[in-house]
Structures are given as structure tokens and as C-alpha cells.
């Protein structure tokens, strides 16, 4: 279900209703969450080489390293200081993303869900009645 919603500032936002309807993260937030999880596992790796290279990329190389840039970008998007990177959990990311959805989008998503459920029940009732021989 791809939905385009016009906002009062005339910007068009695609896919804004999928997270509240599906109770999942948006695609970009899911990618950011996975990137943070990967960076955390590299920082805490038992391999000295992996943890050293990742620490250097995140703390010193930052913008000259893809890992450092991704760590900085993810922390910035989730409003977390870079030095708190290891404390970010999946639950934190999920809660943060849910809280940033505005009430208008939540209300619209709820209305669409109700309309969908009503249509689905009507469709199921029609199939049931057709199978029972009421519409033959």
C-alpha cells in the first residue's frame, strides 16, 4: 500500500502511513537500525583487528570512513550522541521512530485500517453468503 499524503507545507511524503499501519519501522529507519547493530557488533568484536579498525573509523576517521559516516548519520537521525552509540537498542530505535510520527498521520492510518477491516469483513460475508447459495 503506497500512499501519498499532501501536507500543509505542500511537500509530498511517500510511505508515511506504512509504519503506523504495519507496526514496523520505515525502510530507512530499518536500514539505520541494522547499520547501528552492525557497527556495535564490530566495536564489541572479539577480533582485535575488527574492533580496532571500527573504533578508528567511528572515533577518529569519522567522515573519511564509510563506517564512521554511517555511525554519525545514524546517531544524528536518532538524536543520540556518538559517544552513546553502544547504548542504542532495537527497542530504543523503535520507540524513537514511533514517537516521531505525527498525530495526523496516526489518525489517518487508523481510519484507513478501520475502512480496510470493514471492507474485508463485508467481502468475507459476501463470499460466505455466495458459498451458502444465497447469490446463485
N, C-alpha and C positions, 0 to 999 in steps of 0.2 A: 504494500500500500504506500505509494509515493504521494505525498500531499504537499501542495504549495500554499503557503499562507501569506497573505499580504498584511504587513504590519503598518502601524500608523506612520512610521517614518519612511514608508514606501520601499523599504528593502524587502526582497523576496527571500524567504527562508525555506529551504527544502528539507524534508525529512525531520521536521521539528516535532512531529507528533508520534513518530515511531517509538522513541524511548518510553514516554509515559504509557502508551498503549501496550507495548510488549514487555514492559518492566525490565528492559535491558539497556545497556549503555549505547550511545550513538557509536557509529563506526569509528570516528576519530578518537573518541574517549576510550574505546576498547583497545585501539592500537596504542594509545598513550599508556594505558594501564599495563599492557603486555610489555611495552618497552621499559617501563619502570621496573617491572618484575624481573626482566632480563638483566637490567643493569644492577639491581640489587643482588641477584644470584651471582653475577660476575664479581661484584665487590666482596661478597662473602665466600667466594670460591676457595676450596682447599688448595687449589693450584696457586702457588706464589706468583707465577708469571701472569696468569689471568687476572688475579686481584691487583697486582702492581700496575699492569697496563690500564686496567679500568680506573683505578684510583688516579693515575696520572691523567687520563683523559677527562675525568669528571672534575678533579680539583685544580689541575694546572693547565691542561691543554684546552679545556673548555671549548671555545669557538673554533679552534683549529682542528678539532677532532669530531667526527660524526657522533660518537658516543657521548662526548661532552655536550655537544649542541642539543642532542636529543634529551639528555638529562635536564639541561637548563630549560628547554622548551616545555617538557612535561611538568617540571616543578612550577614553572611560571603559569601554565594553564590551570594547574590545580591549587595555585596560590600557596605553595609550600616553599620555604627557604631551602636552598640547595643543600645546606648542611643537615637538613632533616629528611633527606632523601630515603634513608634506610627505614624511617618510621612510617612511610606511606604504605597502607594496606589496601587490599582489594575492597574491603568494606568502606574505608575512607573515600576512595575514588567513587564508589557507587553513591554514597551519601552526598558527596560534594556535587556530583552531576545531577542528582535528583533535586537538590536544593536550588540549583541554578535555573531550573525550568520555571518559567513564569506562570502565574495562576491562570492567565487567559488560555495558554496552551493546554494546561491540565484540564480546564473546564471543557475546552473544545474536544480534547481527546476522550474525556469521559462521555460527552454527548455522542461522539462517533461510536464509541463502544456500545452504548445503550441502543443506538439505532441499529448497529450490526447485530446485536443479540436479538433484538425484536424481529429483524428480518430473517435471521437464522431460525428462530422459533416458528415463524409463520411458514417458512419454507419446509421445515420438518413436519409441521402439521399438515401442509398440503400433500407432501409425499405420503404421510401416514394415511390420510383420507383417500388418496388415489390408490394406494395399495389395498385398502379395505373395500374398494369397489364403489365408492361414493361418487367418483367423477368419470365413470365409464359409460 
